Amino acid sequence: MYKIFIIIFLFFFACKSYHGEKQQQAQTVPAETQAYAEKIITAYLPLKDALVKTDAQAAKKEALTLVEVAKTAASDIIISVQVLEIETAAIALSQTEDVEKQRFAFSTISHATYNIAKMTGVMKGKLFQQFCPMAFNDKGDFWLSGEKQVMNPYFGDKMLHCGKVMEAL
């Protein structure tokens, strides 16, 4: 029964953080959670850069780094749902050299990392949510970047600057 309560709590917390009231929550997040979040984001950014370069080998390497970071953060109850999503998608990304499959897994990682950034408020003013409307057959998708200049990980050098900044976190 206790496990069900924890799962429901985590699901509710993740949904609530995704839909709006993130700034207030960020002020009450423990320092340890913020430290885990910063490590995840710091490991996420080189993965994004590898996909910008369409470098499957580098992406695999960076995904494995992200898996290791996620494993250290998995015990943090506040971000554990997102960390599990990141770890699972990063493992899948690391097991393929198909850049399109890597980019699909990267999308999941980006969404979970965005949620962590919003919940914790880490890297405030140093992180940008960017969006490409043409990603995934014109469905569009976003990613996070440490710089304001758009460098598209979903198309790499084919459409390097396709996209726009949606939000400064």
C-alpha positions, 0 to 999 in steps of 0.5 A, a space after each residue: 500500500 505504501 508503494 502505491 501511495 509513493 507512485 501516486 505521489 510521484 505521478 501527481 508531482 510530475 504532472 503538476 510540475 509539468 503543467 505550471 506551478 514550477 517556480 514556486 516548487 523550485 524554491 522548496 526543492 532540497 539542495 541535494 535534489 538541485 545538485 542531482 538536477 544540475 548534474 543531469 543537465 550538465 550531462 545532457 548538454 554534451 549529448 545534445 551537442 553530439 546529435 547536433 554534429 550527427 555523431 552517433 558514436 559521440 552520442 552513444 558515449 554521452 548517453 552512457 555518461 548520462 546513464 551513470 549520472 541518472 543512476 546516482 540520482 535515481 534515489 531522489 524521490 522528487 525527480 525519480 520519475 524523470 530520472 527513470 525516463 532519462 535512464 531508460 531512454 539513454 540506455 536505448 540511445 546508447 545501444 544504437 548507431 542509427 542517428 534517427 533512433 538516437 534522436 527519438 530517444 533524445 526527445 524523451 530525454 529532453 522532455 524529462 530533463 525539461 521537467 527536472 529543470 522546471 521543478 528544481 529551478 537549476 541553471 536559471 537564466 543559463 538554459 533555453 528551451 528551443 523548438 523545431 516545428 519540422 522535427 519528427 515529420 512536422 510534429 515538432 519537438 523541443 530540446 534544451 540548450 545552454 546557449 541562446 543560438 539555435 543548434 538543432 539536434 534533430 536535423 544536425 547540419 541539414 538544418 542546423 539553425 532550424 528552430 526558435 527559442 521558446 523559453 529561457 529557464 
